[in-house]
Amino acid sequence: MNQFACEVRAGLNKPQKELPSKYLYDDLGSALFDAITVLPEYGLTRADSRLLHRLAPELPRDFSSVAEFGSGSGLKTRPVLSALSPQTYFPIDVSHAALERCRRELAGLSDIQPIQASYIDGLDCMNRRRDAQPILLLFLGSSIGNFDSPCRDIFLRQARARMKPGDAMLIGFDLEKQVEKMLDAYDDATGVTAAFNLNLLARINREIGGDFKLHAFAHQAIYNADERRIEMHLRSRIEQTVTIAAAEFGCHFREDETIWTESSHKFDADELPEIARANGYEPEAQWIDEEWPFAENLWRAA
Ligand SMILES: C[S@@+](CC[C@H](N)C(=O)[O-])C[C@H]1O[C@@H](n2cnc3c(N)ncnc32)[C@H](O)[C@@H]1O
């Protein structure tokens, strides 16, 4: 059984059914995410872009290379590469389509060496190719918010353990704002985010022989105030059973039962230096967008 089928089966066997969010990004999912970034409701990407244009000239100039976790299309990365002119840029992403677009968007700004892998595997691969000079790791767009806090700290420590003295991370965090504004960003009126979420079921049908009927599921975004996160779910509109051939698995759904597909945790700017120090980083600078509260942070390997 392949890894996708194994993880789908394990996730759908949990009491709260869930699917790993990295599987949202096949070719179609990556294209739908790019569409999300230009939705009027999704201010996050525009805020991050404004900050990156503002902070890029202020970044230290001692990095010979840049690597990026979950680069996506790389559109937002342009001002950073333009300012630093790194010898090599290593975009790390699970999505082949995203890496191809990234290579096209940033052509000419650096020697681009895409790595199709999950974050930490990609970092290991990059470390085998890098030179001894300091490197800047980018983790933009608040993708760090997809982890719950124990997994976030494990991820930050795993990355830190692979960094060398002088390396740094530029990391974005979406900040708490009015609940309605946060909900709209993950449940837009045109239904692009719904399509992005439902595509995960379509991907299971395409790649591992699922028979999900997409009309029998509805996109749902909720704000979990206790955990300070937006949760995306797929709600079964009816009682039904779905089979997934390659996972040798049949899955029963009660009416209104949900599959939890992604979390997006929200933060307070004041808690970020403590998160840095607790995981082995020294916070060096912070930039905040006031229009759509969002923070970019430069953390040095302590
Ligand atoms: C929310 S998008 C962000 C893209 C871009 N960094 C931005 O800020 O607009 C997340 C990106 O990370 C990739 N991704 C998600 N989970 C991943 C994982 N575990 N390892 C590597 N890439 C991942 C996805 O394919 C997607 O391109």
The ligand as an SDF file (V2000), in Angstrom:
LIG
                    3D

 27 29  0  0  0  0  0  0  0  0999 V2000
   -0.2970   27.4950    2.1790 C   0  0  0  0  0  0  0  0  0  0  0  0
    0.8000   27.1490    0.8220 S   0  0  0  0  0  0  0  0  0  0  0  0
    1.9510   28.5010    1.0270 C   0  0  0  0  0  0  0  0  0  0  0  0
    2.7180   28.8030   -0.2270 C   0  0  0  0  0  0  0  0  0  0  0  0
    3.6370   30.0240   -0.0970 C   0  0  0  0  0  0  0  0  0  0  0  0
    4.7370   29.7460    0.8350 N   0  0  0  0  0  0  0  0  0  0  0  0
    2.8700   31.2200    0.3850 C   0  0  0  0  0  0  0  0  0  0  0  0
    3.1500   31.6800    1.4910 O   0  0  0  0  0  0  0  0  0  0  0  0
    1.9940   31.6890   -0.3450 O   0  0  0  0  0  0  0  0  0  0  0  0
    1.7180   25.7980    1.4640 C   0  0  0  0  0  0  0  0  0  0  0  0
    2.7510   25.2300    0.5070 C   0  0  0  0  0  0  0  0  0  0  0  0
    3.5180   24.2680    1.2290 O   0  0  0  0  0  0  0  0  0  0  0  0
    3.4950   23.0190    0.5820 C   0  0  0  0  0  0  0  0  0  0  0  0
    3.4420   22.0170    1.6610 N   0  0  0  0  0  0  0  0  0  0  0  0
    2.4030   21.7340    2.4810 C   0  0  0  0  0  0  0  0  0  0  0  0
    2.7550   20.8190    3.4030 N   0  0  0  0  0  0  0  0  0  0  0  0
    4.0500   20.5010    3.1260 C   0  0  0  0  0  0  0  0  0  0  0  0
    4.9950   19.6200    3.7400 C   0  0  0  0  0  0  0  0  0  0  0  0
    4.6600   18.8770    4.8110 N   0  0  0  0  0  0  0  0  0  0  0  0
    6.2420   19.5620    3.2180 N   0  0  0  0  0  0  0  0  0  0  0  0
    6.5960   20.3260    2.1190 C   0  0  0  0  0  0  0  0  0  0  0  0
    5.7330   21.1780    1.5070 N   0  0  0  0  0  0  0  0  0  0  0  0
    4.4830   21.2700    2.0240 C   0  0  0  0  0  0  0  0  0  0  0  0
    2.2780   23.0170   -0.3200 C   0  0  0  0  0  0  0  0  0  0  0  0
    2.4520   22.2040   -1.4530 O   0  0  0  0  0  0  0  0  0  0  0  0
    2.1470   24.4980   -0.6820 C   0  0  0  0  0  0  0  0  0  0  0  0
    2.8420   24.8140   -1.8620 O   0  0  0  0  0  0  0  0  0  0  0  0
  1  2  1  0
  2  3  1  0
  2 10  1  0
  3  4  1  0
  4  5  1  0
  5  6  1  0
  5  7  1  0
  7  8  2  0
  7  9  1  0
 10 11  1  0
 11 12  1  0
 11 26  1  0
 12 13  1  0
 13 14  1  0
 13 24  1  0
 14 15  1  0
 14 23  1  0
 15 16  2  0
 16 17  1  0
 17 18  1  0
 17 23  2  0
 18 19  1  0
 18 20  2  0
 20 21  1  0
 21 22  2  0
 22 23  1  0
 24 25  1  0
 24 26  1  0
 26 27  1  0
M  CHG  2   2   1   9  -1
M  END
$$$$
